[in-house]
Amino acid sequence: VPAVSVTHIEGVRQGRLSEGLRRHGAAFPERHCFSLAFRGRRKNLDLAARAEEDARHWVQGLTKLMARLQAMSQMEKLDHWIHGVLQRADRNKDNKMSFREVKSMLRMLNIDMDDVYASKLFKECDHSGNERLEGRELEEFCRRLLRRPELEELFGHYSGEDRVLSAEELQDFLRDQGEDSSLRQARAIIRTYELNEKAKQQDLMMLDGFMMYLLSAAGDILNQEHTKVHQDMSQPLSHYFISSSHNTYLTRNQIGGTSSTDAYVRVLRAGCRCVELDCWEGSDGEPVVYHGHTLTSKILFRDVIESIRDSAFEKSPYPVILSLENHCGLEQQATMARHMKAILGDRLLTQPLQGQDPHHLPSPEQLKEKILVKGKKLPQLWQESQGVTSLLDPEEEEEEEEEEEDEEKAKDASQVSPELSALVVYCQAVPFPGLAQALRHPQPCQMSSFSERKARKLIKEAGPALVRYNARQLSRVYPLGLKMNSANYNPQEMWNAGCQLVALNFQTPGYEMDLNAGRFLPNGRCGYVLKPLCLRSPPGEGSRHLALHIRVITAQQLPKLNRDKGSSIVDPFVRVEIHGIPADCAKQQTHHKLNNGFNPRWEETLRFQVRVPELALVRFVVEDYDSTSCNDFVGQFTLPLPSMRQGYRHIHLLSKDGASLSPATLFVHVRSKSL
């Protein structure tokens, strides 16, 4: 097994909980087995220990290591990163670095340093004069490399000539940052971040303490209050954007990709609250989940439900919606209902909440730790049905898209079993009756699904009416059925219209998934984000326009893109994108910096006007400039504008698939003012 970095592990689970162990682990006792789930698209690593105690020690040890990594300060992450680079660069493993090895290390660090300057720095640190750096000499060399001149200048601006920051001077800095600038707060910051005990006792802050503060969560661009649930969770479900997945079962594309229960675990852990199950007739009377009429592999419906049960509320306590696309006959529908009831137990919502009007949607708070079924409902809305009724399936009606519409209409009448119908309470799937009818006779517990094309058409022709509809009822949008590569669409235009369940292919990285991750980053990443007031009670008051100025100052430790090519150094530039209503969508970028991925400095201000800030997302992208071909993606970070803090801030960059690129950061200054 190749070496695995703990930083890439997303979770550790003991038992035969992964699909691989369920299928192939029968030879090993249940408690001897454990699985490592990784960030991004890497497959699980399934392992079996010799004894249950060994497995438990592995799980506990890795869990503690992951928690320790999570708690590491940025300075500690830098030390860890540098240590790893030093180990790789020390070719003969003698714990000493020759000038040649140091040059190799600089290339690993994405630094194209002039030979004369590198040699001068090497000699200044080689106090022993033996043409080798070791111990303290290496530490000094790395410390000089990691200098942050821009932070030193900022510190000097507030501390004055004595180069020591008093609590009162720190107050001035906090005031300019737009933060709590009380003397009490300034002293608390010094007590928390100052490294020098003598200075701390005198309420003074040195440069190292100031840098520690700016590199901590307190200096992050994301408002730290938004890292926990901070919104009102007692409003109807229709008042929230809900993180939603399309073709959840797929790990790759929808033609020959693999279907996996692990895909459900992954999206639920990522905060997704609405998952899709494409259900088909299976052999031996057991329904299966897969992308029908394609070469994708099949998984048992009951295995999917077990995975959902085990992972649904690991990361968020708020309700999970099972979006059933049902192609089964009556008998296997009844089997599906039996499996859901037996496996999910009390968590499965089968009746309207007591004391709640059955014709109004409850809130996420009321539905905590409940699993809802979205599917067709027999006409006797809240009663046990005796018969079988033909209904149109809105998902089937649209899934194959307009090109095959005539063929679809001939076969989209299907039957629903009473057992399955009985499990559908608040998410009754119906064909869209049209906006005029829906607004005249609202049915909050009914919902319709739209392909991205039909949603765009509705938005273009009757946007304000669709916003009003979405204030009272749920709607789901999904990608075009003809996109064989599981491509996504821009979710922002659907959110602008108030659509709650904007379903994306979580298995397909790209800017669309970056926007989705950014949208659901606040509110504790719980998968539910309260829609702006203008979308909850339209038309509402107009938004206050905002002038947004972002000064891109520096980047630090950008990842090397071509590890195999030692001489390859990035030429980075930064692009800032605004995603919101059409009038707000804009992008601007800095110039590129030649051959410096280690500490490039731009000092360029990008200016934007935002008309509806409460809907806007801000995406920071770093790319490697290429004059002859497409620029290469380096890293990005996306967040809602209302969650972005002003002042001097660090941005922790993420990879294409959303994994941390630690210690890679951007350092920016943000200013916004109402117009």
Secondary structure, 3 states (H helix, E strand, C coil): CCCCCHHHEEEEEECCCCHHHHHHCCCCCHHHEEEEEECCCCCCEEEECCCHHHHHHHHHHHHHHHHHHHHCCHHHHHHHHHHHHHHHHCCCCCCCECHHHHHHHHHHCCECCCHHHHHHHHHHHCCCCCCCECCHHHHHHHHHHCCCHHHHHHHHHHHHHHCCEEHHHHHHHHHHHCCCCCHHHHHHHHHHHCCCHHHHHCCEECHHHHHHHHHCHHHECECHHHHCCCCCCCCCHHHEEECEECCCCECCCCCCCCECHHHHHHHHHCCCCEEEEEEECCHHHCCEECCCCCCCCCEEHHHHHHHHHHHCCCCCCCCEEEEEEECCCHHHHHHHHHHHHHHHHHHECCCCCCCCCCCCCCCCCCCCCCEEEEECCCCCCCCCCCCCEEEECHHHHHHCCHHHHHHHHHHCEEEECHHHHCCEEEEEECCCCCHHHHHHCCCCCEEEEEEHHHHHHHHHHHHHHHHHHHHHCCEEEECCCCCCCCCCCCCHHHHHCCCCEEEECCCCCCHHHHHHHHHCCCHHHCCEEECCHHHHCCCCCCCCCEEEEEEEEEEECCCCCCCCCCCCCCCEEEEEEEECCHHHCEEEECCCCCCECCCCEEEEEEEEEECCHHHCEEEEEEEECCCCCCCEEEEEEEEEHHHECCEEEEEEEECCCCCEEEEEEEEEEEEEEEC
